[in-house]
Amino acid sequence: MSAPSTSITLRLPDGFQGLLEGLALAVLRAQPTDVVAFAAQHFQKLLEQRE
């Protein structure tokens, strides 16, 4: 079964691609068992660095 084809164009907010690429690289390097918890910690660190 395949999903029906839709033609939706989404625009990524500025900085979003880099944010996700940074997370992806960090996950690949660390190989965490709990990716969700790792992502939460990753983004918390980014917030702390920004302040």
Backbone as a ProteinNet text record, in pm:
[ID]
protein_1_A
[PRIMARY]
MSAPSTSITLRLPDGFQGLLEGLALAVLRAQPTDVVAFAAQHFQKLLEQRE
[TERTIARY]
83.2	0	87.5	57.8	135	43.8	104	28.6	-1.7	-116.8	-146.8	-46.3	-13.3	83.5	18.3	85	35.9	144.6	105.1	200.7	202.4	265.7	276.6	420	436.6	569.2	586.1	684.5	713.4	845.8	851.5	974.5	1034.5	1162.1	1230.4	1263.6	1238.8	1278.7	1431	1478.7	1622.9	1686.8	1795.6	1870	1823	1706.2	1650.3	1733.6	1775.8	1854.9	1985.6	2053.5	2178.3	2157.2	2046.1	2012.6	1996	1921.9	1900.5	2027.2	2107.4	2233.6	2326.5	2330.4	2412.4	2367.9	2236.4	2183.6	2217.1	2198.2	2225.7	2371.8	2463.1	2605.3	2636.2	2578.1	2601.4	2548.8	2432.5	2375.5	2463.5	2510.2	2595.2	2727.2	2781.5	2908	2888.8	2783.5	2763.9	2694.9	2615.3	2539.8	2462.3	2380.2	2309	2201.8	2173.6	2066.4	1929.8	1923	1798	1814.6	1775.6	1796.5	1714.2	1593.4	1508	1570.4	1617.7	1682.7	1810.7	1884.6	2006.9	1974.8	1870.2	1830.4	1788.5	1715.9	1674.1	1796.1	1894.4	2016.7	2094.3	2098.8	2169.4	2110.2	1977.5	1912.6	1921.2	1919.7	1936	2073.8	2176.9	2312.2	2317.9	2250.9	2248.3	2180	2071.1	2001.8	2091.4	2164.2	2252.9	2366.7	2419.2	2526.6	2476.6	2350	2292	2268.8	2246.2	2215.2	2337.6
-118.2	0	124.3	216.3	340.1	457	557.6	676.7	758.2	823.7	908.6	1022	1056.3	1163	1298	1379.5	1514.7	1612.1	1728.9	1829.5	1944.2	1919.7	2021.8	2071.6	2200.7	2260.1	2324.1	2277.6	2332.8	2407	2519.3	2597.8	2580.7	2544.3	2528.3	2665.1	2683.5	2809.6	2823.6	2946.7	2971.9	2901.9	2832	2765.8	2625.1	2585.1	2454.6	2339.1	2350	2242.2	2222.5	2331.5	2321.4	2263.5	2299.5	2247.8	2096	2048	1904	1830.4	1893	1829.8	1816.7	1919.1	1912.8	1801.7	1787	1678.8	1543.7	1530.9	1403.4	1362.3	1455.5	1424.1	1383.9	1455.9	1424.1	1284.4	1249.1	1115.8	1008.6	1031.8	932.6	913.2	1021.3	1010.2	938.5	974.4	922.5	786.3	755.4	629.9	605.2	700.3	683.8	574.9	510.7	410.9	478.5	596.2	672.5	801.8	796.7	910.7	1031.8	1009.3	1121	1195.5	1123.4	1186.9	1257.3	1195	1256	1386.4	1384.8	1505	1615.7	1579.7	1679.5	1743.5	1662.8	1715.8	1801.2	1756.9	1830	1969.9	1976.6	2106	2191.8	2129.4	2205.2	2271.3	2198.3	2255.5	2373.5	2359.5	2469.6	2593	2571.5	2683.9	2752.4	2673.3	2729.6	2807.9	2760.2	2830.7	2962.1	2965.3	3084.3	3195.3	3158.4	3257.9	3330.5
0	0	0	-85.3	-86.5	-52.3	5.8	43.3	-81.5	-81.6	-196.8	-208	-329.2	-353.2	-328.8	-249.6	-226	-265.3	-301	-345	-245	-131.9	-28.3	-25.9	-30.5	-23.3	113.3	185.9	317.8	312.7	382	388.3	527	530.6	658.5	716.4	845.8	909	905.7	904.2	905.5	1025.2	999.9	1105.6	1138.7	1088.2	1124.2	1069.5	944.3	884.4	960.4	992.4	1067.8	1206.2	1268.4	1401	1396.6	1296.9	1284.6	1241.8	1156.7	1117.2	1237	1321.9	1442.5	1534.8	1552	1635	1573.5	1442.8	1376.4	1393.3	1375.8	1393.4	1537.1	1632.4	1773.4	1806.8	1752.8	1776.7	1713.8	1592.2	1526	1599.2	1653.4	1727.4	1860.5	1933.8	2069.3	2072.2	1969.2	1964.3	2094.7	2138.8	2265.7	2256.4	2368.9	2370.3	2376.3	2436.6	2445.3	2365.4	2239.8	2149.9	2192.9	2242.6	2284	2401.7	2502.4	2617.5	2573.1	2484.2	2432.3	2360.3	2277.5	2203.8	2300.1	2405	2504.1	2569.6	2606.3	2667.1	2567	2443.2	2337.5	2321.1	2311.6	2292.7	2418.6	2535.9	2660.4	2664	2622.6	2617	2520	2405.8	2309	2367.9	2441	2505	2607.5	2686.4	2788.3	2724.2	2612.5	2542.5	2484.3	2446.5	2384.8	2486.3	2612.5	2716.3	2764.7
[MASK]
+++++++++++++++++++++++++++++++++++++++++++++++++++

